[in-house]
Amino acid sequence: MAFLKAQATIAFPKVSTYLDTIIQSFSAHNMTVSPDGDGHTVTSSFGTAHLRAAPGALSLAVEATDPADFNRLKHELTGLIDFVTRPENLEIVWTGDAAGAVLPTDLRVLTVREVRQLTPRMRRISFGGDDLARYAVPDQIHCRLLFQGRDIATPQWPFLDDNGRVVWPESGKLDSRIFTIRRIDPAAGTLDIDFVMHGGGGPGLSWAAAAAPGDVVGLLGPAAYGPKPADWYLLAGDETGLPGIARILEGLPASAAGIALIEVADAAERQEIDGPPGVAIRWLYRNGTAPGSTTLLSDALRLVELPAGQDGLFAWIGAEYSAFRDMRSYLKTDIGLPSSRLIAFSHWRRGMSEEDIVKAGIAAVLA
């Protein structure tokens, strides 16, 4: 079996400052990172990469057997390093074998089957698609949707070039957003995503507001951590974290214990969640206060009586940046919860769009 191989050596004066965050970012995007001599081996479904830091430089080497996997792996590494190191303006150029422009190997085309309003502000869209098994991963629960315009008779999708960069189709750049996979059944070829119908005007909201059976989207991923095995679970989030919390609860064993703290607009936003009887669900209502402007989650978290030992505790947080930052700090600093027992995401940041966050880099969402 012939391998395609490529290399990149990046001039990187502050490599030691960023290295740990780069590795953590790889791990959060469905890759396994293992120490290997004076560097690290990165293993993904696309192929294998080798990462080595030296004074003032970061060296990467990748190999894969499939051209689409080859360029997709370069895209993943390049994009994550770009995002983590945005202030450094690094130049990443790959040399070696060339595959040409190829469709992403993880691209799936989904068709809307059903649109259902769960609550006044939460809409569930059920999709059908083929070959969804790679997305049915309990510890990687997020995905990216690519939105097609409704006037496009023949959908066109982006390609990836030999530098791992996106080549948009002639029809133009596609809007996209990251979502939680609420429920997936690969055997049935179905996937559900819950959309928060907030007051903004982003592309995800606009698309979901008009979605109808037969509409088509692209799917990429998966990424972002789900739950880890534990004796006691602490889950906390706002509307954007609710789909993840509900999916986690419905996937836990019946014997699981813990608490879920869920902040929503008001009592009309409560949902029925089929979780273990030993995990209490506590709903927190803003009652007219703007999303992202309260301390409801942080205050409720500080009132939770946590188990005495940390080894059996697992915490998962998905919320607006301010709440995420405060809860993460409390659990790590005040409670002493080790990073291995805590998964925390800033799902959004008040006053910033996804484009603003991408432009700013990881500092916009990292505590």
URJO-V946758 format. One record per pair of residues at least 24 apart in sequence whose ideal C-beta (glycine too) atoms are under 8 Angstrom apart, sorted by sequence separation. I is the first residue (numbers start at 0). J is the second residue. D is the distance in whole Angstrom. If there is no record, write none. Layout:
I_J_D + I_J_D
This chain:
44_68_8 + 45_69_8 + 48_72_6 + 107_131_6 + 226_250_7 + 232_256_7 + 233_257_6 + 234_258_7 + 235_259_7 + 236_260_8 + 237_261_8 + 238_262_8 + 248_272_5 + 249_273_5 + 251_275_5 + 312_336_7 + 176_201_7 + 178_203_7 + 225_250_8 + 226_251_7 + 231_256_5 + 232_257_3 + 233_258_6 + 234_259_4 + 235_260_4 + 236_261_6 + 237_262_4 + 238_263_6 + 245_270_7 + 248_273_8 + 249_274_6 + 297_322_6 + 309_334_8 + 316_341_8 + 320_345_4 + 45_71_5 + 46_72_5 + 147_173_7 + 176_202_6 + 229_255_8 + 230_256_7 + 231_257_5 + 232_258_8 + 234_260_7 + 235_261_8 + 236_262_7 + 237_263_7 + 238_264_8 + 248_274_3 + 264_290_7 + 296_322_5 + 300_326_5 + 309_335_7 + 314_340_7 + 315_341_8 + 316_342_7 + 317_343_8 + 318_344_8 + 319_345_7 + 45_72_4 + 69_96_7 + 107_134_8 + 146_173_6 + 175_202_7 + 176_203_4 + 232_259_8 + 233_260_8 + 245_272_5 + 248_275_7 + 251_278_7 + 309_336_6 + 313_340_5 + 314_341_5 + 315_342_5 + 316_343_4 + 317_344_5 + 318_345_7 + 319_346_7 + 320_347_7 + 22_50_8 + 48_76_6 + 70_98_5 + 105_133_6 + 145_173_5 + 146_174_5 + 174_202_3 + 190_218_8 + 229_257_8 + 244_272_8 + 291_319_4 + 294_322_7 + 297_325_5 + 301_329_7 + 309_337_7 + 312_340_6 + 313_341_8 + 314_342_7 + 315_343_8 + 316_344_7 + 318_346_6 + 319_347_6 + 320_348_4 + 321_349_7 + 21_50_8 + 43_72_6 + 69_98_5 + 74_103_7 + 145_174_8 + 146_175_7 + 174_203_8 + 241_270_7 + 245_274_8 + 290_319_7 + 291_320_8 + 293_322_8 + 297_326_6 + 300_329_6 + 305_334_7 + 313_342_8 + 314_343_7 + 317_346_5 + 319_348_7 + 320_349_7 + 45_75_7 + 70_100_8 + 145_175_5 + 146_176_8 + 238_268_7 + 248_278_6 + 291_321_7 + 296_326_6 + 300_330_8 + 310_340_8 + 319_349_6 + 67_98_8 + 70_101_5 + 144_175_6 + 262_293_7 + 291_322_7 + 294_325_7 + 309_340_6 + 43_75_7 + 61_93_8 + 66_98_4 + 71_103_5 + 143_175_5 + 144_176_6 + 174_206_8 + 248_280_8 + 297_329_7 + 66_99_7 + 71_104_5 + 143_176_7 + 144_177_8 + 262_295_5 + 18_52_5 + 67_101_4 + 71_105_7 + 143_177_5 + 144_178_6 + 262_296_5 + 41_76_8 + 66_101_5 + 67_102_6 + 109_144_8 + 142_177_7 + 143_178_8 + 67_103_7 + 68_104_5 + 141_177_6 + 142_178_6 + 260_296_6 + 15_52_7 + 67_104_4 + 141_178_7 + 142_179_8 + 14_52_5 + 141_179_6 + 142_180_6 + 328_366_7 + 14_53_8 + 18_57_8 + 65_104_7 + 140_179_6 + 141_180_7 + 260_299_5 + 327_366_5 + 14_54_8 + 140_180_6 + 260_300_6 + 11_52_8 + 14_55_7 + 180_221_7 + 197_238_8 + 14_56_7 + 324_366_4 + 12_55_5 + 14_57_5 + 195_238_5 + 260_303_8 + 320_363_8 + 323_366_7 + 11_55_7 + 173_217_7 + 195_239_6 + 234_278_8 + 320_364_6 + 10_55_7 + 11_56_6 + 30_75_8 + 258_303_6 + 10_56_6 + 11_57_5 + 108_154_7 + 134_180_6 + 177_223_8 + 232_278_6 + 9_56_6 + 28_75_6 + 8_56_6 + 9_57_5 + 108_156_8 + 135_183_5 + 144_192_7 + 193_241_7 + 8_57_8 + 9_58_8 + 134_183_6 + 135_184_8 + 193_242_4 + 8_58_5 + 9_59_7 + 106_156_6 + 135_185_5 + 142_192_8 + 192_242_7 + 7_58_7 + 8_59_8 + 25_76_8 + 28_79_6 + 134_185_8 + 6_58_7 + 7_59_5 + 131_183_6 + 238_290_7 + 6_59_7 + 103_156_8 + 132_185_4 + 237_290_6 + 6_60_5 + 25_79_6 + 102_156_6 + 103_157_7 + 131_185_4 + 237_291_8 + 5_60_7 + 6_61_8 + 24_79_5 + 102_157_8 + 103_158_8 + 4_60_7 + 5_61_5 + 102_158_6 + 103_159_6 + 134_190_7 + 146_202_6 + 262_318_7 + 291_347_7 + 4_61_7 + 5_62_8 + 101_158_6 + 102_159_8 + 131_188_6 + 146_203_7 + 291_348_8 + 292_349_7 + 4_62_5 + 21_79_7 + 24_82_7 + 100_158_4 + 101_159_6 + 123_181_7 + 291_349_4 + 3_62_7 + 21_80_6 + 24_83_5 + 45_104_6 + 100_159_7 + 129_188_6 + 131_190_6 + 144_203_7 + 237_296_7 + 290_349_8 + 2_62_5 + 3_63_6 + 45_105_8 + 100_160_5 + 128_188_6 + 146_206_5 + 149_209_7 + 236_296_8 + 262_322_8 + 2_63_7 + 3_64_7 + 44_105_8 + 99_160_8 + 100_161_8 + 127_188_5 + 128_189_8 + 154_215_5 + 156_217_6 + 181_242_4 + 235_296_5 + 2_64_6 + 21_83_5 + 99_161_7 + 127_189_6 + 128_190_6 + 1_64_7 + 3_66_7 + 20_83_5 + 21_84_8 + 98_161_6 + 126_189_7 + 127_190_8 + 154_217_8 + 179_242_4 + 0_64_5 + 5_69_7 + 97_161_5 + 125_189_6 + 126_190_5 + 178_242_8 + 179_243_5 + 181_245_7 + 182_246_7 + 235_299_8 + 125_190_8 + 126_191_7 + 149_214_7 + 181_246_6 + 235_300_6 + 3_69_4 + 17_83_6 + 100_166_5 + 125_191_5 + 126_192_7 + 180_246_7 + 17_84_5 + 124_191_7 + 147_214_8 + 179_246_7 + 182_249_8 + 233_300_8 + 5_73_7 + 93_161_6 + 123_191_6 + 124_192_6 + 147_215_5 + 247_315_6 + 93_162_5 + 123_192_7 + 124_193_8 + 147_216_7 + 17_87_8 + 92_162_7 + 93_163_7 + 123_193_5 + 124_194_6 + 146_216_6 + 147_217_7 + 233_303_7 + 9_80_8 + 13_84_8 + 91_162_8 + 122_193_7 + 123_194_8 + 145_216_6 + 244_315_7 + 121_193_6 + 122_194_5 + 144_216_5 + 145_217_3 + 233_305_7 + 243_315_7 + 11_84_8 + 121_194_7 + 144_217_7 + 145_218_8 + 244_317_7 + 13_87_6 + 121_195_6 + 122_196_6 + 144_218_6 + 145_219_7 + 231_305_8 + 243_317_5 + 12_87_8 + 120_195_6 + 121_196_7 + 143_218_7 + 231_306_5 + 11_87_7 + 117_193_7 + 120_196_5 + 142_218_6 + 143_219_4 + 230_306_7 + 240_316_7 + 112_189_7 + 119_196_8 + 120_197_7 + 142_219_7 + 143_220_6 + 240_317_3 + 11_89_6 + 142_220_4 + 239_317_6 + 240_318_5 + 10_89_7 + 141_220_6 + 142_221_5 + 233_312_7 + 235_314_8 + 236_315_8 + 239_318_7 + 9_89_5 + 10_90_7 + 141_221_6 + 142_222_7 + 231_311_6 + 232_312_8 + 233_313_7 + 234_314_8 + 235_315_8 + 236_316_6 + 237_317_8 + 239_319_8 + 9_90_7 + 109_190_7 + 139_220_7 + 140_221_7 + 141_222_5 + 230_311_3 + 231_312_5 + 232_313_6 + 233_314_4 + 234_315_5 + 235_316_5 + 236_317_4 + 237_318_5 + 9_91_6 + 139_221_4 + 141_223_4 + 229_311_6 + 230_312_7 + 231_313_7 + 232_314_8 + 233_315_7 + 234_316_8 + 235_317_8 + 236_318_5 + 237_319_6 + 124_207_6 + 139_222_6 + 140_223_6 + 229_312_6 + 232_315_7 + 235_318_7 + 7_91_6 + 134_218_7 + 139_223_6 + 140_224_8 + 229_313_3 + 7_92_6 + 74_159_5 + 77_162_7 + 78_163_7 + 122_207_6 + 136_221_6 + 139_224_7 + 140_225_4 + 228_313_8 + 237_322_7 + 7_93_5 + 73_159_8 + 77_163_4 + 122_208_8 + 124_210_6 + 134_220_7 + 138_224_6 + 139_225_7 + 227_313_5 + 6_93_7 + 7_94_7 + 76_163_7 + 77_164_7 + 134_221_5 + 138_225_5 + 226_313_6 + 5_93_5 + 6_94_6 + 71_159_6 + 73_161_8 + 75_163_8 + 122_210_8 + 133_221_7 + 137_225_5 + 138_226_7 + 5_94_6 + 6_95_5 + 44_133_6 + 70_159_4 + 73_162_7 + 74_163_4 + 136_225_8 + 137_226_7 + 138_227_7 + 226_315_6 + 5_95_3 + 70_160_7 + 73_163_3 + 74_164_7 + 126_216_7 + 128_218_7 + 225_315_8 + 4_95_5 + 5_96_6 + 70_161_7 + 72_163_8 + 74_165_7 + 224_315_8 + 235_326_6 + 3_95_8 + 4_96_6 + 67_159_8 + 71_163_8 + 3_96_4 + 70_163_6 + 197_290_7 + 3_98_6 + 114_210_5 + 114_211_7 + 114_212_7 + 111_210_6 + 113_212_7 + 111_211_7 + 112_212_6 + 111_212_5 + 111_213_6 + 141_243_8 + 110_213_6 + 111_214_4 + 140_243_6 + 110_214_7 + 111_215_8 + 240_344_8 + 110_215_6 + 111_216_8 + 109_215_7 + 140_246_6 + 240_346_6 + 29_136_7 + 108_215_6 + 109_216_5 + 140_247_8 + 239_346_4 + 108_216_8 + 109_217_7 + 239_347_6 + 108_217_6 + 109_218_5 + 237_346_8 + 29_139_5 + 107_217_7 + 108_218_7 + 236_346_7 + 28_139_8 + 106_217_6 + 107_218_4 + 229_340_7 + 106_218_7 + 105_218_8 + 106_219_6 + 137_250_6 + 227_340_7 + 105_219_6 + 105_220_7 + 227_342_7 + 103_219_6 + 226_342_8 + 121_238_7 + 225_342_8 + 120_238_7 + 224_342_4 + 121_241_8 + 223_344_7 + 179_317_8 + 120_263_8 + 120_264_6 + 121_268_7 + 119_267_5 + 120_268_6 + 118_267_6 + 119_268_7 + 121_270_7 + 118_268_5 + 118_269_7 + 201_352_6 + 118_270_6 + 201_353_7 + 117_270_6 + 5_161_8 + 177_353_7 + 176_353_6 + 29_220_8 + 29_221_6 + 29_222_6 + 28_222_4 + 27_222_6 + 28_223_8 + 27_223_6 + 27_224_6 + 85_358_8 + 85_359_7 + 86_360_7 + 82_357_7 + 85_360_3 + 84_360_7 + 85_361_7 + 86_362_7 + 83_360_7 + 85_362_7 + 82_360_6 + 83_361_5 + 82_361_6 + 24_361_7 + 20_361_7 + 20_365_7
